[in-house]
Amino acid sequence: MTQTQNAARYREFKLPDVGEGLTEAEILKWYVQPGDTVTDGQVVCEVETAKAAVELPIPYDGVVHELRFEEGVTVDVGTSIIVVDVAPGTAAPAEPVAAPAPVAEPAEDEAPKGRQPVLVGYGVAESSTKRRARKTDTSAPEKAAYSASVQAELNGTSTSVQAVEERTRPLAKPPVRKLAKDLGIDLATVTPTGANGVITREDVHAAAAPAAAPDVSRETVTEAPAAPAAPVDLAGTGASAPASRETVTPIKGVRKATAAAMVKSAFTAPHVTEFITLDVTRTMKLVAELKADPDKYGMAGLRINPLLLIAKALLVAIRRNPEVNATWDEENQVIVQKEYVNLGIAAATPRGLIVPNIKDAQAKTLPELASALADLVSVAREGKTSPAAMQGGTVTITNVGVFGVDTGTPILNPGESAILAVGAIKLQPWVHKGKVKARQVTTLALSFDHRVVDGELGSKVLADTAAVLEHPKRLITWA
């Protein structure tokens, strides 16, 4: 079997760009194992990017030959993650196949050919991908050794691996090298037991066992090994806290992206926050009325809650003050006012805080808005929110009241100029028609980018939102 025939038989599926601008993703779960038969379009794994969890379909028919990475490993976009035998049953080559010659990179102004189909955005070129620099310090000989070991596995021969092993460092796949680095184990001191002299995870664990290294499960170890923490003096008594009382969580995925976005927003846009406390008793009565007779208002089967009316009130306020729905474009030195409102709803999920948005929310009726909100929340809780659903937001609502919090000073979602925080709705004493009565009261907080929104505009938006909630009939007259 020639080199061309061998390459045609074993197809490598590379991690695609599942969202514009993403450079890496973590493999959450494999749905297949070596030896399993797969078909074109079948989902083979689930990966988590900085934006969402995404299921990846395989574009080939065949039998899984190899899974290149284990669950929990973060992989660069364009890296081969699975090898599929598209011609199972074909006899293996009798002689080793020489490694393919390097392919020249395309010129900067030349579009790469042979792009792979991807879920969102542009794909990586199959033979001319410009790889981002790896986080690990991997030398050229190590890469050559790993490439040779993979080629040997595909060819069914160990000759090339043995030849390379004599001239390079010990052979081990990237996940094993990472494990060894986390444990502080020198691979040169590890006795390999894998095929063709490749070091396995078990070999590394065996080498680490005599040193009684701490547990390095994926849930408790950071990307890079940390120096041993010094004992903590408890209240100056001389006693120290054992390391087991500390939990270390890797900064990755949604948490990593959220942190970067919040830092960028906080130190880029000058934030101003204004507050207003208001009586929402009439709004709560309208919510109860809608729940009691949903058919009358076309709301049958839809979830009705205060957030629905708050969202509608904010949309009315934006319609009356459209300048707030804008973006500061630093590069072009312009303010871009949007004629549409993609209303973001901050959602706390098991993977962290995400902000999907309802496209063209300004054009939706109350029933349509209720349906869109329900879909957004259910998809977010399942961890299936797509990257596209979190792009293009213009204004955001964050409901901290569900946690019993009165209000807060929310940080702007990057690229937006306003965010409304909704506090808890509580029964409080309130002056109503000249008398102190028990009324449903809440506090709203509007943060805005002071480069785009001045104090007058921000105050008008907040006051109009409150006015609608105090007298919800204005949803009809003002809309």
C-alpha positions in Angstrom: 0.0 0.0 0.0 1.5 3.3 -1.0 1.6 6.5 1.1 -1.3 8.0 -0.9 -3.4 4.9 -0.4 -2.6 4.8 3.4 -3.6 8.5 3.7 -6.8 7.9 1.9 -7.7 4.9 4.1 -7.1 6.7 7.5 -8.8 10.0 7.7 -8.1 12.5 10.5 -10.9 14.7 11.8 -9.5 18.0 13.1 -11.1 20.1 15.8 -13.1 22.7 13.8 -13.6 26.4 14.7 -17.1 26.1 16.3 -17.4 29.8 16.8 -15.8 32.9 15.4 -12.5 33.7 17.0 -12.2 30.6 19.2 -8.8 28.9 19.3 -9.3 25.9 21.6 -11.9 23.6 23.2 -12.0 21.0 25.9 -13.2 17.5 25.1 -16.0 16.9 27.5 -17.2 13.5 26.4 -16.5 10.8 23.7 -19.6 9.0 22.3 -17.5 6.5 20.4 -14.5 4.2 21.1 -11.8 2.6 18.9 -13.5 -0.2 16.9 -16.9 1.5 16.7 -18.5 2.0 13.3 -19.4 5.6 12.5 -21.4 7.2 9.7 -21.2 10.6 8.1 -23.0 13.1 10.3 -22.9 11.0 13.5 -22.0 12.9 16.7 -18.8 11.5 18.0 -17.9 13.9 20.9 -19.0 16.9 22.9 -16.6 19.8 23.4 -16.8 22.9 25.5 -15.5 26.2 24.1 -15.2 29.5 25.9 -18.8 30.1 24.8 -20.8 26.9 24.9 -20.9 23.1 24.8 -21.1 21.8 21.2 -21.6 18.3 19.8 -19.3 17.5 16.8 -20.4 15.2 14.0 -17.9 13.2 12.0 -17.8 13.8 8.2 -16.8 10.2 7.3 -18.1 6.7 7.2 -15.9 4.0 8.6 -14.5 2.5 11.8 -12.9 4.5 14.6 -9.1 3.7 14.5 -7.9 6.0 17.3 -9.0 8.7 19.7 -6.1 11.2 19.9 -7.1 12.8 23.2 -8.8 11.8 26.4 -11.8 13.5 28.0 -10.9 16.7 29.9 -8.0 17.6 27.6 -8.0 21.1 26.0 -7.1 20.9 22.3 -6.2 23.7 19.9 -8.4 24.3 16.8 -7.0 22.5 13.8 -5.6 19.6 15.9 -6.5 16.0 14.8 -8.7 14.5 17.5 -9.9 11.3 16.0 -8.7 8.9 13.2 -11.2 7.0 11.2 -10.5 3.9 9.0 -12.7 4.6 5.9 -11.7 1.3 4.2 -11.9 -1.3 7.0 -10.8 -4.8 6.0 -8.0 -3.6 3.7 -4.7 -5.4 4.4 -2.1 -3.3 6.3 1.0 -2.3 4.3 4.0 -4.6 4.5 6.5 -1.8 4.6 6.6 1.4 6.6 5.4 4.5 4.7 7.7 7.5 4.7 6.4 10.6 6.5 4.8 13.0 4.1 6.9 16.0 3.0 5.9 19.3 4.6 3.4 21.4 2.8 4.2 25.1 2.1 2.1 27.7 3.9 -0.1 29.8 1.5 0.7 33.4 1.0 -1.0 35.8 3.3 -3.2 37.2 0.5 -4.0 33.7 -0.8 -7.1 31.9 0.5 -6.2 28.4 1.7 -7.8 25.5 -0.1 -9.5 22.4 1.1 -11.4 23.9 4.0 -13.2 21.5 6.3 -17.0 22.0 6.9 -17.6 23.6 10.3 -20.5 24.4 12.5 -20.0 28.2 12.7 -17.7 30.5 10.8 -14.8 29.5 8.6 -13.0 26.2 8.8 -9.4 25.4 9.1 -7.5 24.4 5.9 -6.8 20.7 5.9 -3.1 20.9 4.9 -2.2 24.5 5.5 -3.4 25.3 8.9 -1.4 27.9 10.8 -1.3 26.5 14.3 -1.3 28.7 17.4 1.7 28.2 19.6 1.2 25.4 22.2 1.0 26.3 25.9 3.4 23.5 26.7 7.1 23.8 25.9 7.4 21.1 23.3 10.6 20.9 21.3 10.9 20.0 17.6 12.4 16.5 18.3 9.4 15.7 20.6 7.0 16.6 17.9 8.9 14.6 15.3 8.9 11.6 17.7 5.1 11.8 18.3 4.5 12.2 14.5 6.6 9.2 13.9 4.8 7.1 16.5 1.4 8.0 15.0 2.6 7.2 11.5 3.9 3.9 12.8 0.5 3.0 14.3 -1.3 3.9 11.1 1.1 1.8 9.1 1.1 -1.2 11.4 4.9 -1.1 11.9 7.3 -0.1 14.6 10.4 0.4 12.6 10.2 4.2 12.3 9.4 4.6 16.0 12.3 2.5 17.1 14.6 4.6 14.9 13.4 7.9 16.2 13.4 6.7 19.8 17.2 6.3 19.6 17.6 9.9 18.7 14.9 11.7 20.7 13.3 12.0 24.1 11.0 9.3 25.5 7.8 8.8 23.5 4.5 9.8 25.0 1.3 11.4 23.7 0.4 15.0 24.6 -2.1 14.1 27.4 0.5 11.8 29.0 3.2 14.5 28.8 0.8 17.0 30.5 0.1 14.5 33.2 3.8 14.0 33.8 4.4 17.7 33.9 1.6 18.2 36.4 3.1 15.4 38.6 6.6 16.7 38.2 7.8 13.5 36.7 10.7 13.4 34.2 9.7 11.1 31.4 13.3 10.1 30.9 13.0 8.2 34.3 9.8 6.4 33.4 9.9 2.8 32.1 7.5 2.5 29.1 5.1 -0.4 28.8 3.1 0.7 25.8 3.4 -0.6 22.3 6.6 0.5 20.5 8.0 1.9 23.7 5.4 4.6 24.2 4.9 5.8 27.8 1.3 5.4 29.0 -0.7 7.2 31.8 -0.3 4.1 34.0 3.5 4.3 33.6 3.5 7.9 34.8 1.2 7.1 37.7 3.5 4.2 38.7 6.5 6.4 38.6 4.7 9.0 40.8 3.4 6.5 43.3 6.7 6.2 45.4 6.8 9.9 45.8 3.2 10.0 47.1 2.3 12.9 44.8 -1.0 14.7 45.5 -4.1 13.8 43.6 -4.2 15.4 40.1 -7.7 14.8 39.0 -9.1 17.1 36.4 -11.4 18.7 38.9 -8.7 19.8 41.3 -5.5 20.6 39.2 -4.8 23.8 37.3 -3.3 24.0 33.8 0.1 24.6 35.2 1.5 23.0 38.4 1.6 25.3 41.4 4.3 25.4 44.0 3.4 23.8 47.3 1.3 26.3 49.4 2.9 27.4 52.6 1.0 26.4 55.8 -1.5 29.0 56.8 -1.3 30.3 60.4 -4.7 30.2 61.9 -5.4 33.4 63.9 -1.7 33.6 64.8 -1.8 30.5 67.0 0.9 28.7 65.1 -1.5 26.0 63.8 -1.5 25.4 60.1 -4.3 24.5 57.7 -3.8 21.3 55.8 -3.7 21.6 52.0 -6.7 19.2 51.7 -8.9 22.0 53.0 -8.3 24.0 49.8 -10.0 23.3 46.5 -8.3 24.4 43.3 -10.5 24.9 40.2 -9.0 25.2 36.7 -9.7 28.5 35.0 -11.1 27.4 31.6 -14.1 27.3 29.4 -17.0 29.7 30.2 -15.4 30.9 33.5 -12.2 31.9 31.7 -14.1 33.7 28.9 -16.3 35.5 31.4 -13.4 36.7 33.4 -11.6 38.0 30.4 -14.8 39.8 29.1 -15.5 41.4 32.5 -12.0 42.7 32.9 -12.0 44.1 29.4 -15.4 45.7 30.0 -14.6 47.2 33.4 -11.3 48.8 32.2 -12.5 49.9 28.8 -15.9 51.4 29.2 -16.4 54.1 31.9 -19.3 52.6 33.9 -22.1 54.7 35.6 -24.9 53.1 37.6 -28.2 54.7 38.5 -30.9 53.2 40.8 -34.6 53.6 41.2 -36.9 52.0 43.8 -40.5 51.6 42.7 -43.9 50.1 43.4 -44.6 47.2 41.1 -47.9 46.1 42.8 -49.9 46.7 39.6 -47.4 44.7 37.6 -47.6 41.8 40.0 -51.4 41.9 39.7 -51.2 41.8 35.9 -48.9 38.8 36.1 -51.5 37.1 38.3 -54.2 38.0 35.8 -52.3 36.6 32.9 -51.7 33.4 34.7 -55.4 33.1 35.7 -56.7 33.5 32.2 -53.9 33.0 29.7 -56.2 32.2 26.8 -57.7 35.7 27.0 -54.3 37.2 26.2 -53.0 34.5 23.8 -50.6 33.2 26.5 -51.8 29.6 26.8 -49.0 27.2 27.5 -46.5 30.0 28.0 -44.5 30.8 31.1 -45.6 34.1 32.7 -43.4 35.8 35.3 -42.4 39.3 36.3 -39.2 39.1 34.2 -41.4 38.9 31.1 -43.1 42.3 31.8 -39.8 43.8 32.9 -38.2 42.9 29.6 -41.2 44.3 27.8 -41.0 47.5 29.8 -37.3 47.9 29.0 -38.0 47.5 25.3 -40.7 50.2 25.5 -38.1 52.5 27.2 -35.6 51.8 24.4 -38.2 52.6 21.8 -38.7 55.9 23.5 -34.9 56.5 23.9 -33.3 54.7 20.9 -29.9 56.4 21.4 -29.2 54.0 24.4 -29.2 51.1 22.0 -25.7 51.8 20.6 -22.1 50.7 20.5 -18.8 52.7 20.9 -16.6 51.8 18.0 -13.1 52.6 19.2 -11.3 51.6 16.0 -13.4 53.7 13.6 -14.1 56.4 16.2 -17.9 56.3 15.7 -21.0 55.5 17.7 -23.1 52.9 16.0 -26.8 53.1 16.9 -28.7 49.8 16.3 -32.2 49.8 14.7 -32.8 46.4 16.3 -32.7 45.2 19.9 -31.0 41.8 20.6 -32.1 41.5 24.2 -29.5 39.6 26.3 -30.6 37.7 29.4 -27.9 36.8 31.9 -28.3 33.1 32.8 -26.5 31.2 35.6 -25.8 27.7 34.3 -23.8 24.7 35.7 -20.9 25.8 33.4 -21.0 29.4 34.5 -22.6 32.7 33.6 -23.6 33.1 29.9 -25.6 35.8 28.2 -27.7 34.5 25.2 -29.9 37.0 23.5 -33.3 37.2 21.9 -32.9 38.4 18.3 -35.1 41.4 17.2 -36.8 41.4 20.6 -38.3 44.9 19.8 -40.5 43.4 17.1 -42.0 40.6 19.3 -45.5 40.6 20.9 -45.8 39.7 24.5 -46.7 36.0 23.7 -43.7 35.9 21.3 -41.4 37.4 23.9 -42.6 34.9 26.5 -42.0 32.0 24.1 -38.5 33.3 23.3 -37.6 33.7 27.0 -38.7 30.2 27.8 -36.7 28.7 25.0 -33.6 30.7 25.9 -33.8 29.6 29.6 -34.4 25.9 28.9 -31.6 25.7 26.3 -29.2 27.5 28.7 -29.9 25.2 31.6 -29.2 22.2 29.4 -25.9 23.7 28.4 -26.8 23.6 24.7 -26.7 27.4 24.0 -25.0 27.9 20.6 -22.2 30.4 20.1 -24.5 32.3 17.6 -27.1 32.8 20.3 -24.6 34.7 22.5 -23.3 37.0 19.7 -24.7 40.3 18.6 -26.4 41.4 21.9 -27.2 45.1 22.2 -28.8 45.5 25.7 -28.8 43.0 28.7 -31.0 42.2 31.7 -29.6 40.5 34.7 -32.2 39.3 37.3 -30.3 39.1 40.6 -33.7 39.2 42.5 -34.1 35.5 42.0 -31.3 35.1 44.6 -33.1 37.4 47.1 -30.7 40.3 46.3 -32.0 43.9 46.4 -29.9 45.1 43.5 -26.3 45.5 42.3 -24.0 47.4 40.0 -23.8 45.2 36.9 -20.8 45.2 34.5 -21.6 45.8 30.9 -21.6 42.9 28.5 -18.7 43.8 26.1 -19.8 45.6 23.0 -23.0 46.9 24.7 -23.8 50.2 26.3 -26.5 49.4 28.9 -27.4 46.6 31.3 -30.4 46.5 33.7 -30.2 44.7 37.0 -33.5 43.6 38.6 -33.7 43.3 42.3 -35.9 41.1 44.5 -39.6 42.0 44.6 -40.6 42.3 48.3 -43.7 43.4 50.3 -42.6 46.6 52.0 -44.3 49.7 53.6 -45.0 52.3 50.9 -46.8 55.6 50.8 -49.7 54.9 48.4 -52.5 57.6 47.9 -51.4 59.4 51.0 -51.3 56.4 53.3 -48.7 53.9 54.3 -49.6 50.5 52.9 -47.9 47.2 52.3 -46.9 47.2 48.6 -44.8 45.1 46.2 -41.5 47.0 45.8 -38.3 46.4 43.9 -35.1 48.3 42.9 -33.7 48.6 39.4 -30.1 49.5 38.6 -29.0 50.6 35.1 -25.3 50.6 34.3 -24.3 52.3 31.1 -21.2 53.3 29.1 -20.8 57.0 29.8 -19.0 57.5 26.5 -22.2 56.7 24.7 -24.9 57.4 27.2 -24.9 60.6 29.2 -26.7 61.1 32.6 -29.8 62.5 31.1 -30.3 59.7 28.6 -29.6 57.0 31.2 -32.0 58.6 33.6 -34.7 58.7 31.0 -34.3 55.0 30.1 -34.4 54.0 33.8 -37.4 56.3 34.6 -39.4 55.1 31.6 -38.8 51.5 32.5 -40.0 52.2 36.0 -43.0 54.1 34.9 -44.2 51.2 32.7 -43.9 48.8 35.6 -45.7 51.1 38.0 -48.6 51.5 35.5 -48.3 48.4 33.2 -51.2 49.6 31.0 -48.6 51.9 29.5 -47.3 48.8 27.8 -50.3 49.3 25.4 -50.4 53.1 25.2 -46.6 53.6 24.9 -45.8 50.6 22.7 
